[in-house]
Amino acid sequence: MKVTDITFSINRYDCDGDMMQEGVFLHFGDCAVVKVSDSVLEFFNFVSRIKAIERELEDCFTIMEVKE
């Protein structure tokens, strides 16, 4: 899997099926697993922040293209 192949999971469990950690986790291919929130509701706030970052990047690249 590539790092851009992002999947998710809810909570982390051990090999016996016992929950080890609550939260929403993003899996970036085989490279990393990152906890991004403690709950699904918090995850939606996380997504809103990522969308704001996306808009900032779009503005930045638009400005850079105009300067060239």
N, C-alpha and C positions, 0 to 999 in steps of 0.2 A: 504494500500500500504506500502511496505517496503521502507526504505531509499535508497536502491539500485535500486528501480524502478524510473529511471530518465526520465523525459519528459522535453519538452521545450515550450516556448511561445515567440512570438515576440510582444513587447510592452505590457504595462499594461493598462487596461481599467477599468473605474468605472461601476457601475450597469446600467448607462444610455448609455453605449457604447462610452463615451468620453475618448480619450486617456489621461492617467495620466502621463505615463513615457515611453520614448522610450528606446529600447534596446532588448537584447536577454537575456532571463531568463531561468535558469535551475530549475526544480521542483524536489526535492528529496523526493519522496513519499509524505506523508502528513506532513513531518517534517519541510521543509524549501523551500523557493523560493529565489534564489540568482541571482542577475544581474551580468552577466559575461562579457558583452561588450555593447558598445553603438550602434554597427551596426553588420550586418551579416559579413562584411569583417573583422572587429575586432574579431569576434567570431572565425574565422579560425586561427587567430594568437593565440588566447587563446587555441585552440585545439592543435596547434603546441607545445605550452609550456607544456601542459599536457602530450603530447607524450614524450617530453624531460624528464619530471619528471618520467614517466614510465620507460624509459631507465635507468635513474639514480637508481631507485629502483631495477630494475633487476640486475644491476651491483653490488649494495650493497648486495643483497641477495645471489648472486653468490659468492661473497667474503666471506660472513658469512658462507655459506655452506662448503667452502673449509677449513676455520679455524676450523670447528668442527671436 
